[in-house]
Amino acid sequence: MMTGVTYTTTRQIDTVIFDLGGVLMRNGRQSDLVRRFPPEVADAALRIFMGDYAADNDHPWHRLERGEISFDEVRSLNRASLAEIGIDMPAPAAGSTAPPMVFDPNHDMLDLVRRLRSAGLRTGILTNNVREFRDLWRPLLPYDELFDDIVDSHEVGLRKPNAAIYELALTRLDAVAGRTAFLDDVLSNVTAAEAVGLYGVVVDEDSGPAIAAVELLAGLT
């Protein structure tokens, strides 16, 4: 994990893979979901709604991210458990399949993407995402110009932290794990990437340190 390490300016990577929410977008973090609930039940609500995010199992949210069920089905499956802790899960508005959300691009991170590409590195996206959110983020950026490939969990039937999805992303980018950096805001996803052999970079709400770590790995400084 790229923290507290001394780097050289020699290029150590040829490819950089980015998460979407919390990395290329400033929002989309688990903390954003937590803020939707009263503080006294926020942690319990997150656990009910998303399960153990460091695992990959049959929790409804995990199944949603693998494209196996819909967002409305997740609502229905979680409604009773949320009600037990005093959270009323409202029915979706007419014609809506997902909660209202406006993604906020992280322009500092996007500038890094452009500089990496100018320096000849490959770039990709590996995102745990859901079908109902696609039309909220896909129109925001010229993804085809900025990235060589996008692996979206609901499209491939796999999700982080399953090692298979990292291996798929590497294969589609024709990349080598030991020459690839992976950025994510979720620690368990970064740890899983490191287990596959990638350089793992955790992105905090202040993305500056993560950007600096990639600049050093890529020999941009």
C-alpha positions in Angstrom: 0.0 0.0 0.0 1.5 3.3 -1.1 1.9 5.1 2.2 5.1 6.1 4.1 7.3 4.8 1.3 10.3 6.4 -0.4 9.9 6.4 -4.2 12.3 6.9 -7.0 11.5 8.9 -10.2 12.1 5.8 -12.4 8.9 4.6 -14.0 7.7 1.5 -12.1 4.3 1.1 -13.9 2.9 1.1 -17.4 -0.8 1.0 -16.5 -3.1 2.7 -13.9 -6.6 1.4 -13.1 -9.0 3.7 -11.3 -12.1 3.1 -9.3 -15.0 5.4 -10.2 -17.0 6.5 -7.1 -14.7 8.2 -4.5 -11.8 8.3 -7.0 -12.7 9.7 -10.4 -15.8 11.1 -8.8 -15.5 13.0 -5.5 -18.7 11.4 -4.3 -20.0 7.8 -4.4 -18.2 6.8 -1.2 -19.7 4.7 1.5 -19.5 7.7 3.7 -22.0 9.4 1.4 -24.5 6.7 2.1 -23.9 6.9 5.8 -24.9 10.5 5.8 -28.3 9.6 4.5 -29.1 8.0 7.9 -29.4 9.4 11.4 -26.0 9.2 13.1 -27.1 6.9 15.9 -28.1 4.1 13.4 -25.8 5.0 10.4 -23.3 2.1 10.9 -26.1 -0.4 11.4 -27.9 0.9 8.3 -24.8 0.7 6.2 -24.2 -2.9 7.3 -27.8 -3.8 6.5 -27.8 -2.0 3.1 -24.4 -3.1 1.8 -23.4 -6.1 4.0 -19.7 -6.8 4.7 -18.2 -4.9 1.8 -14.8 -6.6 2.3 -16.6 -9.9 1.3 -18.2 -11.1 -1.9 -21.2 -13.1 -1.1 -25.0 -13.4 -1.6 -25.9 -10.2 0.2 -28.5 -8.3 -1.9 -26.1 -5.4 -2.5 -23.3 -7.7 -3.7 -25.8 -9.4 -6.0 -26.9 -6.0 -7.3 -23.3 -5.1 -8.1 -22.9 -8.4 -9.9 -26.0 -7.6 -12.0 -28.0 -10.4 -10.6 -30.9 -8.4 -9.2 -32.3 -4.9 -9.5 -32.1 -1.8 -7.2 -35.8 -2.1 -6.5 -35.2 -5.7 -5.3 -32.5 -4.6 -3.0 -34.9 -2.0 -1.5 -37.5 -4.7 -1.0 -35.1 -7.2 0.6 -33.6 -4.6 3.0 -36.8 -2.8 3.9 -37.8 -5.0 6.9 -34.3 -5.0 8.4 -34.0 -1.3 8.1 -37.5 -0.9 9.7 -36.2 -2.8 12.8 -33.7 0.0 13.5 -36.3 2.7 12.8 -35.4 3.5 9.2 -38.3 3.7 6.7 -37.2 2.8 3.2 -39.5 4.9 1.0 -40.9 3.6 -2.2 -39.2 5.0 -5.3 -40.7 7.9 -7.1 -42.8 7.1 -10.1 -40.5 6.2 -13.0 -37.4 6.0 -10.8 -35.2 3.0 -10.4 -32.5 4.5 -8.2 -32.1 7.2 -5.6 -31.4 10.7 -6.8 -27.7 11.2 -7.2 -25.5 13.7 -9.0 -21.9 12.6 -9.5 -19.2 15.2 -9.0 -16.1 14.6 -11.2 -12.7 14.8 -9.4 -10.9 17.2 -11.8 -7.6 16.8 -10.0 -7.7 13.0 -10.6 -8.9 13.5 -14.2 -5.9 15.8 -14.8 -3.7 12.9 -13.6 -5.4 10.6 -16.1 -4.6 13.0 -18.9 -1.0 13.4 -17.9 -0.6 9.6 -17.6 -1.9 9.1 -21.1 0.3 11.9 -22.5 3.2 10.0 -21.0 2.2 6.8 -22.8 0.6 4.9 -19.9 -2.5 2.8 -20.3 -5.5 3.8 -18.1 -8.6 1.8 -17.2 -11.6 1.9 -14.8 -12.6 -1.0 -12.5 -15.8 -0.1 -10.7 -18.3 -1.9 -8.5 -21.4 -0.3 -10.0 -25.1 -1.0 -10.7 -27.1 -0.8 -13.8 -29.4 1.9 -12.5 -26.5 4.3 -12.0 -25.0 4.0 -15.4 -27.0 6.9 -17.0 -26.0 9.1 -14.1 -22.2 8.9 -14.6 -21.6 7.7 -18.2 -22.6 11.0 -19.9 -20.3 13.1 -17.7 -16.9 12.5 -19.2 -15.3 11.5 -22.6 -14.5 8.0 -21.2 -13.4 6.7 -24.6 -10.8 9.4 -24.8 -9.5 9.0 -21.3 -9.5 5.3 -20.7 -8.5 2.2 -22.7 -11.1 0.0 -21.0 -13.9 0.0 -18.4 -14.7 -3.0 -16.3 -18.2 -2.5 -14.7 -19.1 -5.1 -12.2 -22.7 -5.5 -13.1 -21.8 -6.1 -16.8 -19.2 -8.8 -16.1 -20.9 -10.6 -13.2 -18.0 -10.1 -10.9 -17.2 -7.5 -8.2 -14.3 -6.4 -6.0 -12.8 -7.8 -3.9 -13.0 -11.0 -6.0 -9.5 -11.6 -7.5 -11.1 -12.6 -10.8 -12.3 -9.1 -11.6 -8.8 -7.6 -11.1 -7.4 -10.4 -13.4 -10.1 -9.6 -15.9 -9.2 -5.9 -15.9 -5.5 -6.7 -16.4 -6.3 -9.1 -19.3 -8.5 -6.5 -21.1 -5.8 -3.9 -20.7 -3.0 -6.3 -21.7 -1.3 -5.3 -18.5 1.0 -7.0 -16.0 0.1 -6.9 -12.4 3.5 -5.9 -11.2 3.6 -2.9 -13.6 0.1 -1.7 -12.7 -1.3 0.7 -10.0 -4.8 0.5 -8.7 -6.6 3.3 -7.0 -9.7 2.8 -4.8 -11.3 4.6 -1.8 -12.2 1.2 -0.1 -9.2 -0.3 1.8 -10.4 -3.9 1.3 -10.5 -3.4 -2.5 -7.0 -2.1 -2.4 -5.8 -5.0 -0.2 -7.4 -7.4 -2.7 -5.6 -5.8 -5.6 -2.3 -6.0 -3.8 -2.9 -9.8 -3.3 -3.1 -10.1 -7.1 0.2 -8.2 -7.4 -0.9 -4.7 -8.2 0.5 -1.6 -6.6 -2.4 -0.5 -4.3 -3.2 3.2 -3.7 -5.9 4.2 -1.2 -7.7 7.4 -2.1 -8.9 9.5 0.8 -11.3 12.4 0.6 -8.2 14.5 0.0 -7.0 12.8 -3.2 -3.7 14.7 -3.3 -1.5 12.1 -1.5 -2.9 9.3 -3.8 -2.2 11.5 -6.9 1.4 12.1 -5.7 1.9 8.4 -5.1 0.9 7.6 -8.7 3.0 10.4 -10.1 6.1 8.9 -8.4 5.3 5.4 -9.6 4.7 6.7 -13.1 7.9 8.8 -13.1 6.0 12.0 -13.7 8.0 13.9 -11.0 
